[in-house]
Amino acid sequence: MNIIETALPGVLIIEPRVFGDARGFFMETWNADAFRKAGLDLQFVQDNHSRSQKGVLRGLHFQNPGPQGKLVRVTKGAVFDVAVDLRWSSPHFGKWVGVELSAQNQRMFWVPEGFAHGFLTLEDDTDFLYKCTAPYAPQSEHTLAWDDPAVGIEWPAIGMAPIISDKDARGLSLANVLVFP
């Protein structure tokens, strides 16, 4: 696999080896030994799968306490996926990085603990899968406002306003959200 560092240390784009022929393709999306050899000694406890129509924006979510690291990928469709550094002591606090993930490019995105995470679907019927290092804990879940000008995420233009949940519409600004040390 090919690991690409992003502007935020620890947030990685992972390109798995894909073996294709006339029948289709095969790729290994998780191998603990291979990831460990690449410096990612991870233990996952939960897998999640969401399907969304074009224009759905989910996030920016995080848990504190009980932060989750997430290894995310798209198996159908495409998203613009974002991680925001919420570690107060980090020189990158409040900065974001985004990447397009799609069934076509088969990339994965590693979002470590201490980051808010969210995505905008770019195609209808997009299937988004992710592995988590900690279980979902609704009492510890928080939402950073997807449109906070202090963060300034440059979401791609999709020809419509994003569709967001009531919970995500109540996301807090960076100045008011519960950050990590």
Order of alpha helices (4+ residues) and beta strands (2+ residues): beta-beta-beta-beta-alpha-beta-beta-beta-beta-beta-beta-beta-beta-beta-alpha
